[in-house]
Amino acid sequence: MEKNILIMEDEGLIALELKTKLKSWGYDKVFISSTGSEALEIAKKHPPHLVVADIHLKGKINGIETIKKLKSWSKFPIIIISAYMDPKVVDSALEINPNCYLLKPLNNEELRINIQLALK
C-alpha cells in the first residue's frame, strides 16, 4: 500500500519488529526514527499518512512534542504505543488527540485493526 508510515520508537528491536509486521501486512513505505529530530527530518522527505509513536524517545524532544511539530505541517492519524498507564503520561498523550493509545507489549491483531481504521 502506498502510504507513508512513520514509526517513532527509541527501542531498536521494537521498531524493527513493527516495521517487519507492517511490511507483512502490505505497507511498503515504513520509516523508523528513534529521536524527535530524526522524525522531523524523515517527515520532511516522506510526509506521513500515519504516525505510530512511543512517547519516550532518545534525544531532547519527546514523542508528544515531535507530533505537535509535525501536526503544524499537516494532518495525519496517530497511534500512541507506550508501556505507561500513568495518568500524567496518558493526559499528555491526549493533548495531541491520538486515534488510539495501545499498551506494550503490543497485540498484533489489535495493532493491525487500529492501523486499518486510522488509514481509512
C-alpha positions in Angstrom: 0.0 0.0 0.0 1.3 3.4 -0.9 1.0 5.1 2.5 4.0 6.6 4.3 4.0 5.3 7.9 6.4 6.8 10.4 7.4 4.7 13.4 8.8 6.8 16.3 10.4 4.3 18.7 13.5 4.6 20.7 14.0 0.8 21.2 15.6 -0.5 18.0 14.3 -4.1 18.3 10.7 -2.9 18.8 11.0 -0.5 15.9 12.3 -3.2 13.6 9.7 -5.7 14.7 7.0 -3.1 14.0 8.4 -2.4 10.6 8.5 -6.1 9.7 4.9 -6.5 10.8 3.7 -3.5 8.8 5.5 -4.8 5.7 4.0 -8.2 6.1 0.6 -6.5 6.2 1.3 -4.9 2.9 2.6 -1.5 4.0 5.7 -0.9 2.0 6.7 2.7 2.9 7.6 2.4 6.6 10.2 4.7 8.1 11.8 4.5 11.6 13.1 7.2 13.8 14.5 6.9 17.3 14.6 10.6 18.0 12.3 13.6 17.5 14.7 15.4 15.3 15.2 12.4 13.1 11.4 12.0 12.8 11.1 15.6 11.7 13.7 15.1 9.0 12.1 11.9 7.7 8.6 13.6 7.7 10.0 16.5 5.5 11.1 14.0 2.9 8.2 11.5 3.3 5.1 13.2 4.7 3.4 10.6 6.9 -0.1 9.3 6.3 0.1 7.7 9.8 2.4 8.0 12.8 2.9 5.2 15.2 4.7 6.8 18.1 6.2 6.0 21.5 6.0 8.9 24.0 9.6 8.4 25.2 12.2 8.9 22.5 16.0 9.4 22.5 17.2 13.0 22.3 15.8 16.3 23.5 12.3 16.1 22.0 9.8 13.5 23.2 7.1 11.9 21.1 4.4 14.3 22.1 6.4 17.4 21.3 7.5 15.9 18.0 4.0 15.1 17.0 2.9 18.7 17.9 5.5 20.0 15.5 4.6 17.5 12.8 0.9 18.4 13.1 1.7 22.0 12.4 2.7 20.9 8.9 -0.1 18.5 8.1 -2.9 16.3 9.5 -2.5 12.6 9.9 -3.8 9.9 12.3 -1.7 9.0 15.3 -1.3 5.7 17.2 0.4 6.0 20.5 2.3 3.0 21.8 3.5 3.1 25.4 4.4 0.9 28.3 3.0 3.5 30.6 -0.5 3.8 32.0 0.4 6.6 34.5 -2.4 9.2 34.3 0.1 12.1 33.7 1.5 10.2 30.7 -1.9 9.4 29.3 -3.0 13.0 29.8 0.0 14.3 27.9 -0.9 11.9 25.1 -4.4 13.2 25.0 -3.1 16.7 24.2 -2.3 15.5 20.6 -5.7 13.8 20.1 -4.4 10.3 19.1 -6.6 7.8 17.3 -5.7 5.3 19.9 -3.4 4.5 22.8 -2.0 1.0 22.8 -0.1 -0.6 25.6 3.2 -2.5 25.1 3.6 -5.4 24.7 1.5 -4.9 21.6 -1.2 -7.3 20.5 -0.6 -7.8 16.7 -4.3 -8.1 15.8 -5.3 -5.0 17.8 -2.4 -3.0 16.2 -3.4 -4.2 12.7 -7.0 -3.3 13.1 -6.2 0.1 14.6 -3.9 0.9 11.7 -6.6 -0.1 9.2 -9.1 2.2 11.0 -6.7 5.1 11.2 -5.9 4.9 7.5 -9.5 4.5 6.4 
